[in-house]
Amino acid sequence: MTDTTKVTAPVVETDRNAWKFGFTPQAEIWNGRLAMIGFLSAILIELFSGQGLLQFWGLL
């Protein structure tokens, strides 16, 4: 008689948008998103004010 049972690994559902701390893929996704928001805001400040980011905040 042959054994027809199969052992399968359980399916683990991970939320890629979850807020997790440490060096996890979720943390790196959030890091990239926040970096894109910061970079875009710096470009928009330069476009609309005509000054650099440091000049706009009075640091230069």
Biopython code that builds the backbone (N, CA, C, O; Angstrom):
import numpy as np
from Bio.PDB.StructureBuilder import StructureBuilder

atoms = [
    (1, "MET", "N", (0.839, -1.169, 0.000)),
    (1, "MET", "CA", (0.000, 0.000, 0.000)),
    (1, "MET", "C", (0.894, 1.245, 0.000)),
    (1, "MET", "O", (1.906, 1.295, 0.699)),
    (2, "THR", "N", (0.509, 2.230, -0.783)),
    (2, "THR", "CA", (1.293, 3.458, -0.856)),
    (2, "THR", "C", (0.688, 4.509, 0.061)),
    (2, "THR", "O", (-0.519, 4.537, 0.302)),
    (3, "ASP", "N", (1.560, 5.370, 0.562)),
    (3, "ASP", "CA", (1.116, 6.452, 1.455)),
    (3, "ASP", "C", (0.747, 7.656, 0.597)),
    (3, "ASP", "O", (1.609, 8.206, -0.089)),
    (4, "THR", "N", (-0.501, 8.073, 0.620)),
    (4, "THR", "CA", (-0.959, 9.185, -0.220)),
    (4, "THR", "C", (-1.132, 10.472, 0.564)),
    (4, "THR", "O", (-1.618, 11.460, 0.014)),
    (5, "THR", "N", (-0.748, 10.489, 1.833)),
    (5, "THR", "CA", (-0.888, 11.722, 2.610)),
    (5, "THR", "C", (0.282, 12.635, 2.316)),
    (5, "THR", "O", (1.422, 12.190, 2.188)),
    (6, "LYS", "N", (-0.012, 13.890, 2.214)),
    (6, "LYS", "CA", (1.028, 14.888, 1.949)),
    (6, "LYS", "C", (1.132, 15.823, 3.140)),
    (6, "LYS", "O", (0.131, 16.201, 3.748)),
    (7, "VAL", "N", (2.344, 16.180, 3.453)),
    (7, "VAL", "CA", (2.581, 17.135, 4.524)),
    (7, "VAL", "C", (2.845, 18.489, 3.873)),
    (7, "VAL", "O", (3.790, 18.646, 3.101)),
    (8, "THR", "N", (2.003, 19.455, 4.193)),
    (8, "THR", "CA", (2.178, 20.791, 3.634)),
    (8, "THR", "C", (2.434, 21.779, 4.757)),
    (8, "THR", "O", (1.963, 21.610, 5.882)),
    (9, "ALA", "N", (3.177, 22.795, 4.430)),
    (9, "ALA", "CA", (3.468, 23.847, 5.406)),
    (9, "ALA", "C", (2.249, 24.760, 5.527)),
    (9, "ALA", "O", (1.550, 24.991, 4.541)),
    (10, "PRO", "N", (1.995, 25.270, 6.709)),
    (10, "PRO", "CA", (0.860, 26.187, 6.859)),
    (10, "PRO", "C", (1.124, 27.504, 6.127)),
    (10, "PRO", "O", (2.260, 27.972, 6.048)),
    (11, "VAL", "N", (0.074, 28.076, 5.609)),
    (11, "VAL", "CA", (0.179, 29.353, 4.904)),
    (11, "VAL", "C", (0.205, 30.458, 5.944)),
    (11, "VAL", "O", (-0.702, 30.582, 6.767)),
    (12, "VAL", "N", (1.261, 31.257, 5.892)),
    (12, "VAL", "CA", (1.403, 32.362, 6.840)),
    (12, "VAL", "C", (1.104, 33.653, 6.090)),
    (12, "VAL", "O", (1.795, 34.004, 5.133)),
    (13, "GLU", "N", (0.085, 34.340, 6.530)),
    (13, "GLU", "CA", (-0.307, 35.604, 5.910)),
    (13, "GLU", "C", (0.349, 36.749, 6.665)),
    (13, "GLU", "O", (0.096, 36.936, 7.856)),
    (14, "THR", "N", (1.180, 37.507, 5.988)),
    (14, "THR", "CA", (1.823, 38.661, 6.623)),
    (14, "THR", "C", (1.289, 39.930, 5.980)),
    (14, "THR", "O", (1.110, 40.003, 4.764)),
    (15, "ASP", "N", (1.044, 40.902, 6.796)),
    (15, "ASP", "CA", (0.571, 42.189, 6.320)),
    (15, "ASP", "C", (1.779, 43.037, 5.986)),
    (15, "ASP", "O", (2.529, 43.421, 6.884)),
    (16, "ARG", "N", (1.985, 43.338, 4.715)),
    (16, "ARG", "CA", (3.157, 44.096, 4.293)),
    (16, "ARG", "C", (3.080, 45.556, 4.710)),
    (16, "ARG", "O", (4.086, 46.265, 4.670)),
    (17, "ASN", "N", (1.886, 46.018, 5.113)),
    (17, "ASN", "CA", (1.736, 47.397, 5.554)),
    (17, "ASN", "C", (1.741, 47.525, 7.070)),
    (17, "ASN", "O", (1.530, 48.620, 7.592)),
    (18, "ALA", "N", (1.977, 46.443, 7.780)),
    (18, "ALA", "CA", (1.986, 46.483, 9.244)),
    (18, "ALA", "C", (3.165, 47.316, 9.736)),
    (18, "ALA", "O", (4.224, 47.357, 9.110)),
    (19, "TRP", "N", (2.960, 47.966, 10.853)),
    (19, "TRP", "CA", (4.006, 48.806, 11.437)),
    (19, "TRP", "C", (4.798, 47.944, 12.411)),
    (19, "TRP", "O", (4.351, 47.692, 13.530)),
    (20, "LYS", "N", (5.978, 47.491, 11.984)),
    (20, "LYS", "CA", (6.811, 46.637, 12.820)),
    (20, "LYS", "C", (8.165, 47.287, 12.987)),
    (20, "LYS", "O", (8.664, 47.950, 12.078)),
    (21, "PHE", "N", (8.756, 47.094, 14.149)),
    (21, "PHE", "CA", (10.052, 47.690, 14.443)),
    (21, "PHE", "C", (11.164, 46.682, 14.171)),
    (21, "PHE", "O", (10.930, 45.474, 14.149)),
    (22, "GLY", "N", (12.368, 47.189, 13.967)),
    (22, "GLY", "CA", (13.511, 46.320, 13.706)),
    (22, "GLY", "C", (13.789, 46.236, 12.213)),
    (22, "GLY", "O", (13.171, 46.938, 11.413)),
    (23, "PHE", "N", (14.713, 45.383, 11.857)),
    (23, "PHE", "CA", (15.088, 45.216, 10.459)),
    (23, "PHE", "C", (14.188, 44.171, 9.809)),
    (23, "PHE", "O", (14.588, 43.026, 9.597)),
    (24, "THR", "N", (12.983, 44.585, 9.503)),
    (24, "THR", "CA", (12.011, 43.714, 8.864)),
    (24, "THR", "C", (11.656, 44.298, 7.507)),
    (24, "THR", "O", (11.845, 45.494, 7.283)),
    (25, "PRO", "N", (11.148, 43.483, 6.606)),
    (25, "PRO", "CA", (10.727, 44.031, 5.309)),
    (25, "PRO", "C", (9.666, 45.113, 5.451)),
    (25, "PRO", "O", (9.645, 46.064, 4.669)),
    (26, "GLN", "N", (8.782, 44.981, 6.442)),
    (26, "GLN", "CA", (7.749, 45.998, 6.635)),
    (26, "GLN", "C", (8.366, 47.335, 7.038)),
    (26, "GLN", "O", (7.928, 48.388, 6.576)),
    (27, "ALA", "N", (9.382, 47.292, 7.900)),
    (27, "ALA", "CA", (10.036, 48.527, 8.327)),
    (27, "ALA", "C", (10.754, 49.196, 7.150)),
    (27, "ALA", "O", (10.769, 50.422, 7.047)),
    (28, "GLU", "N", (11.340, 48.403, 6.277)),
    (28, "GLU", "CA", (12.026, 48.967, 5.119)),
    (28, "GLU", "C", (11.041, 49.576, 4.128)),
    (28, "GLU", "O", (11.347, 50.580, 3.485)),
    (29, "ILE", "N", (9.871, 48.979, 4.003)),
    (29, "ILE", "CA", (8.838, 49.558, 3.121)),
    (29, "ILE", "C", (8.404, 50.911, 3.656)),
    (29, "ILE", "O", (8.295, 51.874, 2.896)),
    (30, "TRP", "N", (8.150, 50.995, 4.981)),
    (30, "TRP", "CA", (7.757, 52.279, 5.569)),
    (30, "TRP", "C", (8.884, 53.301, 5.483)),
    (30, "TRP", "O", (8.629, 54.487, 5.273)),
    (31, "ASN", "N", (10.124, 52.855, 5.644)),
    (31, "ASN", "CA", (11.263, 53.761, 5.536)),
    (31, "ASN", "C", (11.318, 54.364, 4.131)),
    (31, "ASN", "O", (11.547, 55.563, 3.978)),
    (32, "GLY", "N", (11.113, 53.552, 3.129)),
    (32, "GLY", "CA", (11.116, 54.047, 1.753)),
    (32, "GLY", "C", (9.977, 55.006, 1.476)),
    (32, "GLY", "O", (10.158, 56.013, 0.791)),
    (33, "ARG", "N", (8.803, 54.696, 2.005)),
    (33, "ARG", "CA", (7.652, 55.577, 1.792)),
    (33, "ARG", "C", (7.875, 56.944, 2.435)),
    (33, "ARG", "O", (7.603, 57.976, 1.821)),
    (34, "LEU", "N", (8.366, 56.945, 3.663)),
    (34, "LEU", "CA", (8.595, 58.216, 4.359)),
    (34, "LEU", "C", (9.730, 59.007, 3.705)),
    (34, "LEU", "O", (9.686, 60.237, 3.676)),
    (35, "ALA", "N", (10.736, 58.322, 3.187)),
    (35, "ALA", "CA", (11.819, 59.012, 2.476)),
    (35, "ALA", "C", (11.293, 59.664, 1.198)),
    (35, "ALA", "O", (11.697, 60.777, 0.859)),
    (36, "MET", "N", (10.395, 58.981, 0.489)),
    (36, "MET", "CA", (9.820, 59.568, -0.723)),
    (36, "MET", "C", (8.988, 60.798, -0.400)),
    (36, "MET", "O", (9.027, 61.785, -1.134)),
    (37, "ILE", "N", (8.235, 60.747, 0.697)),
    (37, "ILE", "CA", (7.434, 61.913, 1.108)),
    (37, "ILE", "C", (8.355, 63.077, 1.456)),
    (37, "ILE", "O", (8.086, 64.212, 1.064)),
    (38, "GLY", "N", (9.426, 62.816, 2.180)),
    (38, "GLY", "CA", (10.370, 63.872, 2.545)),
    (38, "GLY", "C", (11.065, 64.475, 1.341)),
    (38, "GLY", "O", (11.234, 65.692, 1.262)),
    (39, "PHE", "N", (11.465, 63.637, 0.406)),
    (39, "PHE", "CA", (12.142, 64.138, -0.788)),
    (39, "PHE", "C", (11.197, 64.974, -1.636)),
    (39, "PHE", "O", (11.583, 66.023, -2.152)),
    (40, "LEU", "N", (9.960, 64.512, -1.781)),
    (40, "LEU", "CA", (8.975, 65.266, -2.553)),
    (40, "LEU", "C", (8.662, 66.603, -1.893)),
    (40, "LEU", "O", (8.509, 67.611, -2.583)),
    (41, "SER", "N", (8.564, 66.626, -0.568)),
    (41, "SER", "CA", (8.277, 67.892, 0.110)),
    (41, "SER", "C", (9.439, 68.869, -0.038)),
    (41, "SER", "O", (9.213, 70.073, -0.158)),
    (42, "ALA", "N", (10.674, 68.379, -0.031)),
    (42, "ALA", "CA", (11.820, 69.264, -0.236)),
    (42, "ALA", "C", (11.804, 69.862, -1.638)),
    (42, "ALA", "O", (12.111, 71.042, -1.811)),
    (43, "ILE", "N", (11.453, 69.067, -2.630)),
    (43, "ILE", "CA", (11.373, 69.580, -4.004)),
    (43, "ILE", "C", (10.250, 70.606, -4.129)),
    (43, "ILE", "O", (10.426, 71.636, -4.779)),
    (44, "LEU", "N", (9.100, 70.335, -3.515)),
    (44, "LEU", "CA", (7.982, 71.281, -3.600)),
    (44, "LEU", "C", (8.290, 72.595, -2.891)),
    (44, "LEU", "O", (7.877, 73.657, -3.357)),
    (45, "ILE", "N", (9.007, 72.539, -1.776)),
    (45, "ILE", "CA", (9.402, 73.765, -1.087)),
    (45, "ILE", "C", (10.313, 74.597, -1.976)),
    (45, "ILE", "O", (10.167, 75.817, -2.049)),
    (46, "GLU", "N", (11.252, 73.943, -2.654)),
    (46, "GLU", "CA", (12.147, 74.674, -3.546)),
    (46, "GLU", "C", (11.396, 75.267, -4.727)),
    (46, "GLU", "O", (11.684, 76.390, -5.141)),
    (47, "LEU", "N", (10.439, 74.531, -5.274)),
    (47, "LEU", "CA", (9.697, 75.038, -6.431)),
    (47, "LEU", "C", (8.812, 76.224, -6.065)),
    (47, "LEU", "O", (8.782, 77.216, -6.794)),
    (48, "PHE", "N", (8.100, 76.140, -4.964)),
    (48, "PHE", "CA", (7.132, 77.177, -4.630)),
    (48, "PHE", "C", (7.735, 78.376, -3.911)),
    (48, "PHE", "O", (7.193, 79.477, -4.006)),
    (49, "SER", "N", (8.842, 78.194, -3.192)),
    (49, "SER", "CA", (9.418, 79.325, -2.470)),
    (49, "SER", "C", (10.579, 79.975, -3.218)),
    (49, "SER", "O", (10.918, 81.127, -2.950)),
    (50, "GLY", "N", (11.181, 79.260, -4.140)),
    (50, "GLY", "CA", (12.329, 79.816, -4.860)),
    (50, "GLY", "C", (13.608, 79.783, -4.038)),
    (50, "GLY", "O", (14.618, 80.352, -4.453)),
    (51, "GLN", "N", (13.588, 79.143, -2.902)),
    (51, "GLN", "CA", (14.761, 79.025, -2.031)),
    (51, "GLN", "C", (15.081, 77.553, -1.831)),
    (51, "GLN", "O", (14.248, 76.676, -2.061)),
    (52, "GLY", "N", (16.309, 77.309, -1.398)),
    (52, "GLY", "CA", (16.657, 75.953, -1.028)),
    (52, "GLY", "C", (16.006, 75.574, 0.292)),
    (52, "GLY", "O", (15.468, 76.429, 0.995)),
    (53, "LEU", "N", (16.057, 74.303, 0.622)),
    (53, "LEU", "CA", (15.396, 73.821, 1.836)),
    (53, "LEU", "C", (16.011, 74.443, 3.085)),
    (53, "LEU", "O", (15.280, 74.851, 3.988)),
    (54, "LEU", "N", (17.324, 74.524, 3.155)),
    (54, "LEU", "CA", (17.975, 75.101, 4.332)),
    (54, "LEU", "C", (17.733, 76.601, 4.439)),
    (54, "LEU", "O", (17.594, 77.129, 5.543)),
    (55, "GLN", "N", (17.681, 77.290, 3.300)),
    (55, "GLN", "CA", (17.368, 78.720, 3.316)),
    (55, "GLN", "C", (15.922, 78.954, 3.754)),
    (55, "GLN", "O", (15.627, 79.909, 4.473)),
    (56, "PHE", "N", (15.042, 78.088, 3.319)),
    (56, "PHE", "CA", (13.623, 78.222, 3.658)),
    (56, "PHE", "C", (13.425, 78.113, 5.184)),
    (56, "PHE", "O", (12.604, 78.834, 5.751)),
    (57, "TRP", "N", (14.159, 77.233, 5.834)),
    (57, "TRP", "CA", (14.044, 77.069, 7.282)),
    (57, "TRP", "C", (14.946, 78.027, 8.049)),
    (57, "TRP", "O", (14.958, 78.011, 9.280)),
    (58, "GLY", "N", (15.712, 78.872, 7.328)),
    (58, "GLY", "CA", (16.556, 79.870, 7.991)),
    (58, "GLY", "C", (17.837, 79.315, 8.574)),
    (58, "GLY", "O", (18.392, 79.888, 9.512)),
    (59, "LEU", "N", (18.306, 78.221, 8.040)),
    (59, "LEU", "CA", (19.538, 77.633, 8.556)),
    (59, "LEU", "C", (20.781, 78.099, 7.823)),
    (59, "LEU", "O", (21.894, 77.862, 8.291)),
    (60, "LEU", "N", (20.619, 78.748, 6.696)),
    (60, "LEU", "CA", (21.757, 79.323, 5.966)),
    (60, "LEU", "C", (21.622, 80.817, 5.846)),
    (60, "LEU", "O", (22.487, 81.470, 5.262)),
]
sb = StructureBuilder()
sb.init_structure("model")
sb.init_model(0)
sb.init_chain("A")
sb.init_seg("    ")
for serial, (resi, resn, name, xyz) in enumerate(atoms, 1):
    if name == "N":
        sb.init_residue(resn, " ", resi, " ")
    sb.init_atom(name, np.array(xyz, "f"), 0.0, 1.0, " ", f" {name:<3s}", serial, name[0])
structure = sb.get_structure()
